Amino acid sequence: MNQIQLGIIEDEPLVLETLETFLSKQVDINVALTSSSVEGFLKNLDDRTHIDMVLLDIGLPGLSGLEGIPLLQKKRSELDIVILTSSDDSEKVFQALCAGAVSYISKRTDLPTIKEALVTVHRGGSYMSPTIARQVIQHFVPNRNRPKEVLEALTPRQEQIARSLIEGLSYKMIADRYDISMETVRDHIKKIYKKLQINSKMELISKLP
């Protein structure tokens, strides 16, 4: 597995220090950039800084984690965003997942499990608390009987890529599966989102059976 290039956005100094100290010691993780705010992170995220995953707190000064998700994805469309929060407000976490976050981790989670969750996400999987998982399932089950017109809007290749996204595959894994470039994958995904009038993987799940 390639080393995870990780960014952390966390405003509690002790939490940030603890995460950075522990995760920096893992051979398969490189903590490439940290910040106490979305604004500071975006300001320091330049073309020389390689990031493929961000551990993002929801409750932040200035821009919240929820507000930061689309800004982070606009700057780096391939980012995997993992929510880290002490909030018990499942609605906020659900909103974050719908906005494009791929996983949810409670701050009460022990450090080895956080590391395991990050590795799982990097391999194309997902992690979320049982409470949020149940809420997601309950939200989307009624939409399984979706009109076939949605599928007919996609080309065969776009449907393949859409289903690969739902499986949890990264852009690179999709490109390797279909022997196409990552740029082609990005182009297809933009067209899929536009055709289905959606903005995230979670919304995509609600569209496809």
N, C-alpha and C positions, 0 to 999 in steps of 0.2 A: 504493500500500500504506500502511495506517495505521502509524504509528510503533510499534515494539515497546516495550512497557513491561516492562523487564527487572529481575528480581531476581537477585542473585548470592549464593550461600552457599559460602564458601571460607575455610578456616582458615589457609592459607599466606599471610602478609602480602604477599610479593612477587608471588605469583600473582594475588591479589586486586587489588593495585594496578595490575599490568600489564593485567589484563582491564578493570578500570574505566576506566583512562586511555584505552585504545584504543577500547573500545566506546562510551564517552561522546562520542567525536569523530565517530561515525557519525550521519549525518543521520536515518537510519531507525531508530535505537535510542536509547531514553532509559533510562539506568540509574537506576531509581527507588528501589531499596533494596538495600543490601549488608549482609552479616553474616558473622561467622566461625563461627556455629553455627546449627543449626535453631531452638534455643530463642530465641536473640536475634532471629532473623528473624521468627518468629511473634509475639514480644512487640511488635515495632515495626510489624507489618503491620496497620494499622488501616483503618477504612472510608474514610479520606481518601486512602489510598495505592492507586493503580491499578496492578496487576501482572497481566500475562497470560502471562508466561513466567518460569521460574526455572532458572538454571544452577546445578546442585547437585552438590557434591562428595560422594563416597561416604564416604571416610575422614575423619570429623569428630570433634572432642571432644564428649563428652556423647552426645546422640542421633546415630546414624549417618545417612548419607543414606538408606539403606534404610528405617530407622525413621521418617525424616522425611517420606517420600513420602505415606503415608496422612494424616498430620497436615496437610500442606500442602493436599492435595486436599479434606480435610474443611472447611478454612477457605475455600478458593476452588476449587470443583469444576471450574471451567473452565480451570484452570492447565495449561499445557503444561510438563512437567518434563523438562529436558534434563540428562542425567548428564554430569559432567565429572570425570575421574579419571585418576590415574597408575597405578592398579592393573592388573596383568595377569591378575587373577583373573576370568576370563570368567564364572564361575558367579555371582559377586556382581553383575556387570553384567546378566546374564540375569535374576536375581531382581528387579533394579530395573525392568527392562522389563516383567516380569510383574506387578509391583506397580502399574504405571501410568505409568512414564516413557515418553516417546515417542521419545527419541533418545539416542545415546551419543557422546560426544566425548572423545578422549584428550587429556591435558594436553600431549602431545608434538605436537599439531596446531598448525600456525601460525595466528596471529591472524586473517589474512584468511579462512582456511577456517572458523574458528570463527564468524566473522561471517556467512559464507555459509550455514553450517549453521543458524544461528538464523533467518535470513531464510527459508530453506527450510521450517523447522518452522512459522513464522508464517503461511506461505502454505498450510499444510495438509499439507505433506510430512513426511518423516522423514529422519534421518541416523544412521547407525551404522557402526562399523568393519566391514570385511569379515569378520573373525573372528566377531564377534557376529552379524552377519547370517546367516552360514552356520549357526551354532548354532541360531538361531531357526528357520530353515527346516527343519533336520533334526529339530527337536523337534516341529514342527507338521505336517509332511507326513503322518505316519501317521494323523493325526486327520481327514484330508480325507473319508474314508468314514464320516461321522457319521450316526447315525440321524435319519431325517426328522422324528421326534417333536420334535426341538429347534426346527425351523422352525415346526412346527404350534403350538408354545407361544406364538409371537409373532403379534400382529395384523399385517396388511399394512403399516400405517404404521410399526410397530415394526421390522419387517424392513427397510424402506426406510432408517430412521434407523440401524439397526445396520450396514447395508452402507455407508452414508455415513461412519460412524465408521471402518470398516476402510479406506476410501479415503483417510482422513487429513483429512477435512473438519473444520473447527472447528465449535463449537456455532453460531456466527453464520452460517457458510456453510450449515449444514444448515437453519437457520431460514429463510434466504433462498431456498434451493432449494425448500422445500415451503410457503413463504409462511405460516409459523407463528412464534410468539414463541420467544425463547430459553428462557423459562421452561417452555414446552410441550416443547421439546427435552429440557431437563433432566429433566422429569417422565417422559418416555418412556424416557430412558436409565436412570433409577433402576428403572423397572419391568422393563426388559430385563435388567438386571443381577440383579434379584431373581428373575425367572423362570428365568434360565439358571444362577443360583447362581454368579455370577462377580463379580470386583471390578476388572477392568481391560480395556483395549483388547486387550492381548495374549491374554488368556483368551477374549475375544470372537472373535478370529481363529481360535482353535482349535475354536470351536463351529460356525462357519458355513463352508460349502464355498466 
